[in-house]
């Protein structure tokens, strides 16, 4: 499992984004939520008959 706190710190550093220490806990919590949602999507089983769409059209 990814260390979300480390990810937030390194990503902010990589994109040169100053992260106020008082905002950091909220950013970490939001990334933990994003990771949980992403896990639901990536682990959802799809039948073999489903093909990826070549173009996304909402």
Backbone as a ProteinNet text record, in pm:
[ID]
protein_1_A
[PRIMARY]
XXXXXXXXXXXXXXXXXXXXXXXXXXXXXXXXXXXXXXXXXXXXXXXXXXXXXXXXXX
[TERTIARY]
84.7	0	88.8	45.9	122.3	112.8	220.8	221.8	168.8	44.9	-22.8	48.1	91.8	160.4	287.4	363.5	485.8	451.5	346.1	302.1	267.2	190.1	151.3	275.2	365.7	486.4	572.5	597.5	684.7	619.4	488.4	419.7	417.9	390.8	393.3	531.7	633	770.7	800.3	756.9	782.5	720.4	599.8	533.1	552.3	643.7	677.1	553.1	473.4	351.5	374.3	378.6	393.1	269.6	290.8	180.8	188.3	94.1	89.8	73.2	155.5	146.3	6	-69.6	-204.1	-301.9	-271	-358	-320	-197.2	-146.4	-235.8	-281.3	-367	-493.7	-554.6	-673.7	-643.4	-528.2	-486.4	-464.1	-398.3	-372.2	-504.3	-598.2	-728	-799.3	-796.3	-862.1	-795.6	-662.9	-595.1	-623.5	-640.7	-680.2	-817.9	-908.5	-1042.6	-1035.2	-955.2	-938.6	-882.5	-784.2	-724.2	-826.6	-912.4	-1015.4	-1115.4	-1154.5	-1247.5	-1180.6	-1055.9	-983.1	-970	-949.6	-937.2	-1066.7	-1180.6	-1308.9	-1321.6	-1277.6	-1287.9	-1191.2	-1065.7	-965.3	-984	-1048.1	-1068.9	-1203	-1286.2	-1417	-1398.8	-1452.3	-1433.6	-1521.5	-1460.5	-1533.8	-1537.5	-1651	-1659	-1560.1	-1513.3	-1419	-1476.7	-1610.7	-1674.9	-1674.8	-1643.1	-1646.7	-1518.7	-1535.6	-1422.4	-1412.3	-1292.1	-1270.3	-1322.1	-1384.4	-1434.7	-1317.1	-1313.5	-1202.9	-1208.5	-1328.5	-1347	-1447.8	-1413.8	-1508.8	-1596.9	-1727.7	-1824.8	-1926	-1922.4	-2015.7	-2159
-118.5	0	124.1	222.6	346.5	427.6	492.5	582.8	717.2	748.3	867.7	994.8	999.4	1119.2	1145.7	1041.4	1054.1	1096.5	1039.3	1074.4	1223.3	1273.1	1414.4	1502.9	1470.2	1551.4	1553	1435.6	1426	1488.8	1469.9	1527.2	1678.6	1732.9	1878.4	1932.6	1861.8	1901.5	1893.6	1786.8	1764.1	1872.8	1915.5	2017.2	2158.1	2168.1	2298.1	2368.8	2293.5	2346.1	2366.5	2490.7	2512	2459.6	2373.6	2313.9	2364.3	2448.4	2505.2	2391.9	2387.8	2280.1	2262.8	2370.3	2356.1	2292.2	2297.5	2236.4	2091.4	2053.2	1920.4	1806.4	1808.9	1697.5	1680.7	1789.9	1781.1	1724.9	1762.2	1710.4	1559.7	1517.4	1373.6	1297.1	1347.5	1280.8	1269.4	1376	1371.1	1270.7	1261.5	1162.3	1020.6	1001.6	869	831.4	927.2	902.1	871.5	949.1	926.7	787.2	746.4	613.9	503.2	521.9	421.2	409.8	522.4	520.9	455.7	492.3	434.4	283.3	236.8	92.7	20.7	79.7	19.7	6.5	107.9	106.9	5.9	8.9	-77.9	-225.1	-254.7	-394.2	-450.4	-367.9	-414.1	-513.9	-636.1	-737.1	-708.4	-720.1	-702.7	-835.3	-864.3	-987	-981.4	-1097.2	-1104.9	-1049.3	-1052.4	-1009.2	-856.8	-783.2	-637	-587.7	-497.1	-437.1	-290	-240.7	-100.4	-13.9	96.9	189.5	266.2	281.4	353.3	503.4	557.1	700.3	717.3	802	830.6	945	923.1	1028.5	1034.2	1142	1150.8	1170.6
0	0	0	-71.2	-82.8	47.3	81.6	196.2	147.6	180.9	130.5	176.1	299.9	349.1	269.6	245.3	165	22.7	-32.8	-168.2	-177.1	-80.8	-79.6	-70.4	18.7	36.1	-89.7	-147.7	-265.2	-388.8	-403.7	-519.3	-511.2	-394.8	-377.1	-408.9	-365.1	-393.2	-542.8	-605.6	-748	-835.3	-802.3	-884	-828.5	-730.9	-671.9	-615.8	-541.3	-481	-331.4	-286.1	-142.2	-69.1	27.9	103.2	246.7	283.5	417.4	518.8	621.3	721	781.4	793.3	850.8	751.3	621.5	519.8	488.8	521	487.2	538.4	665.2	710.8	625.9	585	501.4	363.7	308.4	178.4	188.2	294.7	315.1	326.9	404	420.4	285.9	206.5	75.8	-16.9	-15.3	-98.5	-49.9	79.7	130.3	76.7	71.4	16.2	-132.5	-204.7	-348.5	-374	-294.5	-310.1	-284.7	-186.2	-155.8	-270.8	-327.9	-441.7	-562.9	-588.4	-702	-687.3	-565.8	-542.6	-578.8	-544.5	-581.3	-732.4	-803.8	-949.9	-1010.8	-968.2	-1029.9	-994.7	-882.5	-842.9	-887.5	-951.8	-996.2	-1110	-1093.5	-1198.1	-1320.6	-1436.1	-1560.9	-1635.4	-1698.5	-1777.9	-1895.8	-1939.2	-2050.4	-2180.4	-2195.2	-2318.8	-2336.4	-2230.6	-2239.4	-2306.5	-2404	-2472.3	-2435	-2430.9	-2399	-2513.8	-2478.1	-2580	-2640.4	-2772.3	-2834.5	-2808.1	-2786	-2761.5	-2649.7	-2552.6	-2444.5	-2487.5	-2479.7	-2510.6	-2398.1	-2317.5	-2204	-2248.8
[MASK]
++++++++++++++++++++++++++++++++++++++++++++++++++++++++++

